[in-house]
Amino acid sequence: MNWISNYNMFPELHPVLIVLIITWIVLWKGLALWKSARKNQEVWFIVLLVINTLGLLEILYLFVFSEMGRKDRKIKTRKKR
């Protein structure tokens, strides 16, 4: 029961740190949502919109998953020549 009364386990975050974290999240989320919308990837758009991972999923999408299709298209266009 003692742990219930001691609910403040984490120290208070400095307001500047909170602003930096929010800016970080909004920047990456915005970029990832914009790119997934431009590519008409509805599933990715919904997943990125709903799940909050402090920008980690968004960064993975931007640098790994969204580039996968681009590499496949380059290979296909080279074969056609």
Buried (B, 14 or more C-beta within 10 A) or exposed (E): EEEEEEEEEEEEEEEEEEEEEEEEBEEBBEBBBEBBEEEEBEEBBEBBEEEEEEBEBBBEBBEEBBEEEEEEEEEEEEEEE
